[in-house]
């Protein structure tokens, strides 16, 4: 069955052009805010969601982590599509239950690949969050990774391709992709179960630095 997508973005031009930009994907609807999406309840498998939706035309629109939670609560898979670059904000989206975070600076080909991966239930980690997770693993906060998973995580955090990792680790690319799939599942569970205080202590941040960014409780 072909995956169906909906988009929530306050940029009129992007909403009007996304189906033409990604013609191989099936877009069932586009919306300017989460409230409109939840009122119409389109038959989508994945909602591609911008983080910043408040503007002068819709000053009360839900956005950020609250918007992620609302869309997930309505039964949709969420892939965040954003210009946001702060790694703690991006990690907080995953902690809130989003299955992917994709930069709007990505190529259309890479974005489509990521959207389709989310539709298949895969976790898509942006490079900034991959680096953050690698730091947490090195500092002992994420202890349940296998040695091979740590090797793959370290390589991916440094931008190495599967082909490059294959040559350095003497493993096939398919094996490495399997390690990555298992690793991302573990990371998703870790982020959703971890408190901001745990991450602050692991990273040496001041108490309360993440409290305004991090979800208070895992999504139901």
SULSUL-V570011 format. One record per helix or strand of 2 or more residues. SS is the DSSP state (H for helix, E for strand). FROM is the first residue (numbers start at 1). TO is the last residue. If there is no record, write none. Layout:
# SULSUL-V570011
[[SS & FROM & TO] [SS & FROM & TO]]
This chain:
# SULSUL-V570011
[[E & 4 & 8] [H & 12 & 21] [E & 26 & 31] [H & 34 & 40] [E & 46 & 49] [H & 64 & 73] [E & 77 & 82] [H & 87 & 95] [E & 100 & 103] [H & 108 & 119] [H & 127 & 138] [H & 147 & 157] [H & 162 & 169] [H & 173 & 193] [H & 196 & 203]]
